[in-house]
Amino acid sequence: MEHIKIGDYKITSQVSIKDLPTAVDLGAGKKEIEKELRQVSEDLAEIQNTMYAHGKYSVLMCIQGMDTAGKDSLIREVFKEFNVRGIVAHSFKKPTDLELKHDYLWRHYLALPARGKFGIFNRTHYENVLVTRVHPNYLIYENMPDINSVDDVTDAFWDRRFEEINNFEKHISDNGTIIFKFFLNISKDEQKNRLLRRLNKPNKNWKFSADDLKERKLWDKYQACYEDVLNRSSKDHAPWFNIPADDKPTARYIVAKILYDTLKNYSDIKEPELPAKEKANISLYKQQLENE
């Protein structure tokens, strides 16, 4: 099975999205890939247990991708070995009335993981430079002082919003949050196949919405916006990774391996030791319990 090299997937320079792969051959079958994923998932869970005890870092994993890219199932399979106390997933939908009374980053601040925990943003703060860019009329609902119509949404507005997002990530990174951002890159043909599967299988019908077809017609606009996101917000402290997502088991394994290979290099993440006085008295404490 091919060894995963983080550098093959990390966005470190300007890219053209049409040149980024949506499929990759790891030289292994589905069963072998799933077996390797289980092992990496167990290893990640051990790191998280140590991180929980250490209590100084948190991990924020951001997942973006077109509809049907496999976000939900990736979360399920990559983190199935985790202790539930150490992981929290948030799926950001259309903003509520309360959320719209605050700035667009407010709800994301509230959902950030505590020290020692993994937080997953299934769709993320980047929706605010993706969906709102494709549908700028959505910005009117934010009721911002300087935006009264779509005509007020200029290039300068998007420049400012990218700066705000980059500053948000720099701030939380400086304060102990390790950030991973994964773009699940699916081809248009594969999305068509997955939408058809939802229609052809009665037990999958509930996943389908007519809006999926409306958004699919805007594919090229979304791709242009994703390309801009990758080029303007992949930083050393908060990198984007292009994950070829046409094959779900392969995508899951690549994500898990990137997480593990990165986190295992944090040599300062270790379980704290007992205070010297308590450590010296371990035998006494054991004796007290045994003599009850």
C-alpha positions in Angstrom: 0.0 0.0 0.0 1.3 3.4 -1.0 2.7 5.6 1.8 0.9 8.8 2.4 3.0 11.9 2.1 1.4 15.0 3.7 3.1 17.3 1.2 1.3 15.6 -1.7 -2.0 16.9 -0.4 -1.2 20.2 1.4 -1.9 23.5 -0.4 1.4 25.4 -0.2 1.3 27.6 -3.3 -1.2 29.0 -5.8 -3.3 26.2 -7.4 -5.8 25.8 -10.2 -8.6 23.7 -8.9 -9.0 21.8 -12.3 -5.5 20.5 -11.8 -6.2 19.1 -8.3 -6.9 15.3 -8.4 -10.3 14.0 -7.4 -9.0 10.4 -7.4 -5.8 8.6 -6.3 -4.6 5.0 -6.4 -3.1 3.9 -3.1 -2.2 0.5 -4.6 -4.6 -1.4 -2.3 -8.1 -2.8 -2.3 -11.0 -1.6 -0.3 -10.6 -4.1 2.5 -6.9 -3.3 3.0 -7.6 0.4 3.1 -10.4 0.0 5.6 -8.2 -2.2 7.8 -5.4 0.4 7.7 -8.0 3.1 8.6 -9.2 1.2 11.7 -5.6 1.0 12.9 -4.9 4.7 12.3 -8.2 5.6 14.0 -7.2 3.7 17.1 -3.8 5.4 17.1 -5.6 8.8 16.8 -7.8 7.9 19.7 -4.8 7.2 21.8 -3.3 10.7 20.9 -6.6 12.3 21.9 -6.7 10.5 25.2 -3.2 11.8 26.0 -4.2 15.3 24.7 -7.3 15.2 27.0 -5.0 14.5 30.1 -2.4 17.1 28.9 -5.1 19.7 28.5 -3.1 22.4 26.6 -4.0 21.8 22.9 -7.2 21.4 21.1 -7.8 20.2 17.5 -10.1 21.9 15.0 -10.8 19.9 11.9 -12.7 21.8 9.2 -14.4 19.8 6.3 -15.6 21.5 3.2 -16.8 20.0 -0.1 -19.6 19.9 -2.6 -22.9 18.1 -1.8 -22.4 14.3 -1.7 -18.6 14.7 -1.1 -18.8 12.3 1.9 -18.4 14.6 4.8 -20.8 12.8 7.3 -19.5 9.3 6.6 -15.9 10.4 6.8 -16.5 11.8 10.3 -18.3 8.5 11.3 -15.5 6.2 10.1 -12.4 8.2 11.0 -13.5 8.9 14.6 -15.4 5.7 15.5 -12.7 4.6 17.9 -12.8 7.9 19.9 -14.0 8.3 23.4 -17.1 10.4 23.0 -16.0 12.8 25.8 -13.1 13.9 23.6 -14.8 14.9 20.4 -17.6 17.3 19.4 -18.9 17.7 15.9 -20.9 20.7 14.6 -22.8 20.8 11.4 -23.5 24.4 10.4 -26.7 24.9 8.6 -28.6 28.1 7.6 -28.1 30.7 10.3 -30.8 31.0 12.9 -32.5 34.3 13.8 -30.3 34.5 16.9 -27.1 33.8 14.9 -28.1 36.5 12.4 -28.2 39.1 15.2 -24.4 38.5 15.6 -21.5 38.7 13.3 -21.0 35.7 11.0 -18.1 34.3 13.1 -19.9 34.4 16.4 -21.5 30.9 16.1 -18.1 29.4 15.1 -16.4 30.9 18.2 -19.1 29.3 20.4 -18.4 25.9 18.8 -14.6 25.9 19.2 -13.2 22.8 21.0 -12.0 23.1 24.6 -8.4 22.3 25.4 -7.9 18.5 25.2 -10.7 18.0 22.7 -11.2 17.5 19.0 -13.8 19.7 17.4 -15.1 19.0 13.9 -16.8 21.7 11.7 -18.9 19.9 9.1 -19.2 22.8 6.8 -17.4 25.7 8.3 -16.9 29.4 8.6 -15.8 29.2 4.9 -19.5 28.9 3.9 -19.4 32.7 4.4 -17.1 33.1 1.4 -18.5 30.2 -0.6 -22.4 30.0 -0.4 -22.7 33.7 0.2 -20.4 34.5 -2.7 -22.4 32.3 -5.1 -25.6 33.7 -3.6 -24.7 37.3 -2.4 -28.4 38.0 -1.7 -28.0 35.9 1.4 -25.9 38.6 2.9 -28.9 40.9 3.2 -30.2 38.7 6.0 -27.0 39.5 8.0 -28.3 43.1 8.3 -24.9 44.7 8.2 -24.7 48.5 8.3 -22.8 48.8 4.9 -24.7 46.2 2.9 -28.2 47.3 1.8 -28.3 45.6 -1.5 -26.3 43.1 -3.6 -24.7 46.1 -5.4 -22.9 47.0 -2.1 -21.0 43.6 -2.1 -17.7 44.6 -3.7 -14.4 42.9 -4.1 -13.2 45.0 -1.1 -16.0 43.3 1.0 -14.6 39.8 0.1 -11.0 41.0 0.8 -12.1 42.1 4.3 -14.0 38.9 5.0 -11.0 36.7 4.0 -8.8 38.9 6.3 -11.2 38.4 9.1 -11.3 34.6 8.7 -7.5 34.4 8.5 -7.2 36.5 11.6 -9.7 34.3 13.4 -7.6 31.2 12.6 -4.4 32.9 13.5 -5.8 33.9 16.9 -7.0 30.5 17.9 -3.9 28.8 16.6 -1.7 31.2 18.7 -3.8 30.1 21.7 -3.3 26.3 21.3 -5.7 25.1 18.6 -4.2 22.9 16.0 -6.1 23.5 12.8 -6.7 21.1 9.8 -8.8 22.1 6.8 -9.8 19.4 4.4 -11.4 20.1 1.0 -13.1 16.9 -0.1 -12.6 17.2 -3.9 -15.2 15.3 -5.8 -15.6 15.2 -9.6 -18.9 16.4 -11.2 -19.4 12.9 -12.7 -19.1 11.2 -9.3 -21.5 13.7 -7.7 -24.0 12.8 -10.4 -23.6 9.1 -9.6 -24.1 9.7 -5.9 -27.2 11.8 -6.4 -28.6 9.1 -8.7 -27.9 6.5 -6.0 -29.9 8.6 -3.5 -32.8 8.5 -5.9 -32.5 4.9 -6.9 -32.3 3.5 -3.3 -35.5 4.1 -1.3 -33.6 4.1 2.0 -31.4 6.9 0.7 -34.3 9.1 -0.7 -34.4 11.2 2.5 -30.9 12.5 1.7 -32.1 14.0 -1.6 -33.4 17.6 -2.1 -34.4 19.3 -5.3 -32.1 22.1 -4.2 -29.2 19.7 -4.8 -29.9 19.9 -8.6 -30.2 23.7 -8.5 -26.9 24.0 -6.7 -25.3 21.5 -9.2 -26.1 23.9 -12.0 -23.8 26.4 -10.2 -20.9 23.9 -10.2 -18.4 26.2 -12.0 -19.2 29.1 -9.7 -18.6 27.0 -6.7 -15.4 25.6 -8.1 -14.1 29.1 -8.7 -14.9 30.1 -5.1 -13.2 27.0 -3.7 -10.1 27.8 -5.7 -10.0 31.3 -4.2 -10.5 29.9 -0.7 -7.6 27.5 -1.1 -5.3 30.1 -2.5 -6.2 32.9 0.0 -6.4 31.0 3.2 -4.0 28.1 3.3 -1.5 29.2 5.9 1.3 27.4 7.8 -0.8 27.5 11.0 -4.0 26.6 9.2 -3.3 24.6 6.0 -5.8 23.4 3.5 -5.4 19.8 2.2 -6.9 18.7 -1.1 -8.4 15.3 -0.5 -9.3 13.2 -3.6 -12.8 12.2 -2.7 -14.2 10.2 -5.6 -13.5 7.0 -3.6 -14.8 7.3 0.0 -12.5 4.7 1.8 -9.4 6.3 0.2 -10.5 9.8 1.2 -11.1 8.7 4.8 -7.8 7.0 5.1 -5.8 10.0 3.7 -7.5 12.3 6.2 -6.9 10.0 9.1 -3.2 9.6 8.2 -2.6 13.3 7.8 -4.1 13.9 11.2 -2.1 11.2 12.8 1.3 11.9 11.1 1.0 15.6 12.1 -0.1 15.1 15.7 2.4 12.4 16.6 5.1 15.0 16.0 3.9 17.1 18.9 6.4 15.7 21.3 5.2 18.0 24.1 1.8 16.3 24.2 2.2 13.8 27.0 0.3 12.6 30.1 1.0 14.8 33.2 2.9 13.1 36.1 1.5 13.0 39.6 2.9 15.5 42.0 6.1 14.2 43.6 4.5 13.8 47.0 1.6 11.7 45.7 3.8 9.7 43.4 6.0 8.8 46.4 3.0 7.6 48.3 1.5 5.3 45.6 2.3 2.2 47.6 0.6 3.6 50.7 -2.5 4.5 48.7 -2.7 1.0 47.3 -2.3 -0.5 50.7 -5.1 1.7 52.1 -7.5 0.5 49.4 -6.5 -3.1 49.7 -7.0 -3.1 53.5 -10.6 -1.7 53.3 
